[in-house]
Amino acid sequence: MRKIIGYFGLLVLINCVMVSTSMAAKLVLISVPSNSEPFSLDGKDDAFWQDAKPVNVTVNELPYEPNNGYKGAKSSDVSIKSVYDDEYVYFIFKWTDDSLDLNRFPWQKQKDGSWKQLKNKDDTHHENTYYEDKIAVYWDINQRGFIKKGCDKSCHMVEAGKIDGIMDDSSGRHYTSAGEILDEWQWKATRINVVNQFDDGYVNDEKNSNKKWGRHSDSGAGGYYNNINENKDAPMYQNKIESEKEKYFVQDKNKILLEDNHQLNDIVGGIITRVSTGSRADVDAKAFWDGESWTLEARRKLVTQDKTYDLQFDDLSEKYYFGVATFDNSQINHLYHKKSIQFTFEQ
C-alpha cells in the first residue's frame, strides 16, 4: 500500500513540476501604466521605461539556408518592454545585431561611366548581401492556432516546388486560412527609420493574385519607392546634399535629378523614402544602433480607425498575442521563435 501511495505521490510531484515548468516557459509581456517621465521617440531606453519589466526571447529558427554565401546571424536575443497611457500603447524592442546593414540594392558608379545596381540573390530570388536590417511584429486578430504556434502558423513552406498546390520558388510564404487576419508591423532600417514609422500592414488568406501572397500594406498613401530611371539602368534621383549618413537612401523631400559628376565606385541609394499616411502610418517608430544591438521605440493608439486590419487594444483586461522576427541583412530569411508571446495590461 505504501508503495502504491508513494508511486501516485511521485506522479503528482512529476505532474506539478511539468505544470510549473510549462507555466515558467510561457512568455508574458505586461504593459505598465506610464510614469511622469515624458516619452521621446529616439530609440533610447531612458527613464520613461524604468518601471516596465522586459520579456526576453531568443529567436533562432531560420526558414531556410540561402545558397549565396550568406553569413548572417543564426541567433538573436530580443528584449521587449511596454508602457501605456489613456491614448497610446508604447513598446521598446532591443535585439542583438553586431553589424549595421543599410545598403539595400544600392547603385554603384562603374569604370565605364555606367551605373550598376548591386545584387547577389539566392536561388529563391531574394537578397541576403545588399540588404537592410529589419524587425517584424505579428499580432493575432483571429488566426486559429496562433497562440500555440506563433508567427510560424502563417508561414507555409515549399513542398516539391509548390506552396498550397501553386508553383513557387520562394522559400516560404505568409498567408492565413479564409477569414483569418494578422496585424503586421514591419520596421526597415533603410526604407522607413528616417521617417520614424513602422510599416503597418496585415496578413490574410489571399495567395493567388498578390505577389506578396497574404501580406498587404494597410490603406494610405506615401511610403518608399524604388529609385530607378525610365531605362532601368541608373538611379533617377540623388540627395540634394549628399552625406555618408544618407548614403543608402534618397529622401523624397530632398531629392534632385541625378547629376553627372559622380566618380568611380560612388554609391547612390536604391530606394526613395517618404512618410506614409493613413492607416499604414498608425505606428510611430524610431531605432538606434549602438554597435552591438538595435533599440527600437514604438507607439500606437490603443484604438485606431481601421477596425478590420488593426488589432484593437480596446479591452485592457483582455489577453493579446504576438510574435517577433528579426532580419539580419536579409530580404526574407529571418530569425523567429516558436509559440506566441502573451500581452496584458497591468491595471
Beta strands, then each sheet from edge to edge (+ up, - down):
strand 1: 28-33
strand 2: 55-59
strand 3: 76-84
strand 4: 88-96
strand 5: 107-109
strand 6: 115-117
strand 7: 134-140
strand 8: 155-157
strand 9: 162-163
strand 10: 166-167
strand 11: 172-174
strand 12: 182-188
strand 13: 199-203
strand 14: 215-217
strand 15: 225-226
strand 16: 237-239
strand 17: 250-251
strand 18: 255-257
strand 19: 267-268
strand 20: 271-273
strand 21: 283-289
strand 22: 293-301
strand 23: 320-327
strand 24: 335-336
strand 25: 341-345
sheet 1: 2+ 3- 1- 25- 23+ 7- 12+ 13- 14+
sheet 2: 2+ 3- 1- 25- 23+ 24-
sheet 3: 2+ 3- 4+ 22- 21+
sheet 4: 6+ 5- 19+
sheet 5: 8+ 11-
sheet 6: 9+ 10-
sheet 7: 15+ 20- 17-
sheet 8: 16+ 18-
end
